[in-house]
Amino acid sequence: MRNKNSVKQLGKNASHRSAMFDNMITSLLIHERIVTTKQKGRVLKKLSERIITRAKRNLAIPESEDASKLHNKREVMKSIKNRDVIKKLFEDIAVRFRDRKGGYTRMYLLDRRTGDNAEMASVELVERVKIEPAVKADKKDKKTDKKKEGKKESKEKKAKK
């Protein structure tokens, strides 16, 4: 029996589970929203909130105590290996959640996955930055410009003949 065993094993050994959640936390902080299974999402939520709280502690530490700030950063670097993500966490995400006392992530349940019928969930940061879809419009404009240029060239070739 699994009485009083708090670790969700998820069918993986400890090193695989640790690496998987480190990568999932990194992806969550980069994209601010990921889709995963319900059980992994519950564990991910717990771990990511601890890391965000660790980053938030740096905001309260005065500039004179650089050793404490460095300690918090190194503790977070144990699980997040990407320095760009760490910079985003300490300079952007922690500042965003300055006034919030926990509950930095939310989990929405989605439909079941086709194939194995696993319960799916979306885990996202509560105060998410909305990315504008202006980039997609630019790509469409480039495609239409290329088509127009191609038509112009073909008309010019026909006119020369």
Beta strands, then each sheet from edge to edge (+ up, - down):
strand 1: 33-37
strand 2: 105-112
strand 3: 119-125
sheet 1: 1+ 3- 2+
end
